[in-house]
Amino acid sequence: MFAGFLPFNELITSDGKPFETELELIVAIPSVLIGIVGIGIAYLMYYNANELPNKAAVLFKHGYKWAYNKFYMDEVYLFVTKKVIFRYISAPIAWFDRHVVDATMNLMASVTQNVSFRIRDFQSGQIQKYAFVFVTGVVGLAILLIYFWK
Amino acid sequence: MDILTLFVVIPVLTITAILFLQDMKHVRLVSAVGMGIQLILAAILIFMYLSARHAGNTEEMLFVKDYLWYKSLNIHYAVGVDGISVAMIGLTSIVVIAGIFASWEVEFLRREFFVSLILLATGVFGFFISIDLFTMFLFYELAVIPMYLLIGIWGTGPKEYSAMKLTLMLMGGSALLLVGLLGIYFNSSPDGGPLTFNILEISKITIPMSAQRLFFPLTFVGFGVLGALFPFHTWSPDGHASAPTAVSMLHAGVLMKLGGYGAFRVAIFLMPQAAHELSWIFIILTATSVVYGAFGAIVQKDLKYINAYSSVSHCGLVLFAILMMNKTAMNGAVIQMISHGLMTALFFALIGMIYGRTHTRLINEMGGLMKVIPFLSVCYVIAGLASLGLPGLSGFVAEMTVFFGAFQHPEPFYRVVTIVAVSSMVITAVYILRVVAVLLLGPTTNDHFNHLPDAKWYEKISVVTLISAVAAIGLAPLWLSNMIGVSLQPIVTKILAISPF
């Protein structure tokens, strides 16, 4: 439907030139022929009510059963999505995201909060304490620079 | 006054008008008028830009203005746009106006809500027009701060936790980014001239490789945090789930795009050698984002969480495509930013509207909504189809361009990760169709749902605006693709000089 409106071969390009496509007759002709044969058989079987469909169902018993059940594609889809993807891929990923990735970020926040809580007493408001820490730091730096700095 | 500065001045004037309003009823009207003018201005800018290009103007940036505002560090208020930033401005204008209409029923602290929302938009517009790294960073911060208030005050659920988490993580990203930007600044003149923050001037020189190796990862990760780069994405699901509707729309639709745009405009453009050398590390992380986000969305029960994880996947695709460093993939990245911005804003708008009626966002508590609220339901289906990449809608054009460009890379590693990333399209289809089936089809699960009203006029304006844009890009993508492509040329030329593939 959009083939005419969406010039996709012109859009998907890295050099400004349309992407070259060509018609593969080896693929196209058999595909079209199979489609036409299918339409013809359907016409014969269903356009006017007749016994042909029932006879074909008996003759191709197993094939009919598979086709009738849509080749069990729904069952396959539900098995793959619900039993495999949901249970064994998505659920573990969601668990990992919540309990590992997210928990790591929360842990960093908790550690920061706890450390802040523990060191809050440094900010006591007592000028004597600040002076003591300041002088100690200056003496420490002086010792470092005089005796150890080469 | 130049047209680009108007994109900052109009929101500021709108905020000023709101602050002086006596009647609270007029707040949303003034907001809609102000942002409506902004939308018209964006349309005029697009027209002026295309006209200038059509007339043969081949300058890298158009409508450039430059005013010195901090001499000692050579910081300028420098603005200019190319096709990429024009496209992003267009996106922002559409999402903001849709967000205003989606917030029509906000009653609590209405004035403060709209002021914060428009302040956020001001930061985003300012970011997209800036070509001075420092000014760009200031606008980036301006966009992040109101987010904390908007989620913390007007949010739902564990809103204080979510707001704090989002803000701290984005601020952590900002810290990395600031170091990266200062690193670029101090290496912007290897020959000893004056240092500069101007992107165009820096792009003309080659930053020493030793500096690139240090500052590229900082800059890329700094922007990547906002772009929901794995494993720094965890602010996104909680933040989106707790945010009010319009804030989710703006955040996922526009603010997360700042990450992709910045990673592209600053990290890759200014440090292409390091980007080329280190891209494999970030490609692994972004491909993980793409698949991980999609798988993560499948098992979520809350509609907002589903969309938030979906955004991790789609925004991961933006960063993934940028790192492929060829024109097709980069073009796809920009279209994906716009496409995702529109459709995720649409999703969040619809989720907010559905939540406003059903008072639940849990999909297993809902069902059969198509019969009772057909307009909103059909819009939800359209948003879903756009998200899973149906031809005719923007998602198809964006994702196909990204994957096509990524697969053009000749090295097997890049092709293998592309195949891995492509698998996300199938996973997206699984969770989108599942949600549509559970939420909209079948019998209604609650008698209360049988009496739900469908969309009101302002809600229709919001969603129709977004759907129109999604369909317009899907049906006629070439004008956008060409506009972006022309602007990508100088960037790609610079990249090809160091990596000819």
Chai-1 contact restraints between the chains, C-beta under 6 A:
chainA,res_idxA,chainB,res_idxB,connection_type,confidence,min_distance_angstrom,max_distance_angstrom,comment,restraint_id
A,F2,B,P391,contact,1.0,0.0,6.0,A-B,restraint_1
A,F2,B,G392,contact,1.0,0.0,6.0,A-B,restraint_2
A,L11,B,P477,contact,1.0,0.0,6.0,A-B,restraint_3
A,L11,B,S481,contact,1.0,0.0,6.0,A-B,restraint_4
A,I12,B,F404,contact,1.0,0.0,6.0,A-B,restraint_5
A,S14,B,N326,contact,1.0,0.0,6.0,A-B,restraint_6
A,S14,B,K327,contact,1.0,0.0,6.0,A-B,restraint_7
A,S14,B,T328,contact,1.0,0.0,6.0,A-B,restraint_8
A,T81,B,V430,contact,1.0,0.0,6.0,A-B,restraint_9
A,I89,B,F295,contact,1.0,0.0,6.0,A-B,restraint_10
A,S90,B,F295,contact,1.0,0.0,6.0,A-B,restraint_11
A,S90,B,I298,contact,1.0,0.0,6.0,A-B,restraint_12
A,S90,B,V299,contact,1.0,0.0,6.0,A-B,restraint_13
A,A91,B,V299,contact,1.0,0.0,6.0,A-B,restraint_14
A,I93,B,F295,contact,1.0,0.0,6.0,A-B,restraint_15
A,I93,B,G296,contact,1.0,0.0,6.0,A-B,restraint_16
A,A94,B,G296,contact,1.0,0.0,6.0,A-B,restraint_17
A,A94,B,V299,contact,1.0,0.0,6.0,A-B,restraint_18
A,D97,B,G296,contact,1.0,0.0,6.0,A-B,restraint_19
A,V101,B,P231,contact,1.0,0.0,6.0,A-B,restraint_20
A,V101,B,T234,contact,1.0,0.0,6.0,A-B,restraint_21
A,D102,B,T234,contact,1.0,0.0,6.0,A-B,restraint_22
A,M105,B,T234,contact,1.0,0.0,6.0,A-B,restraint_23
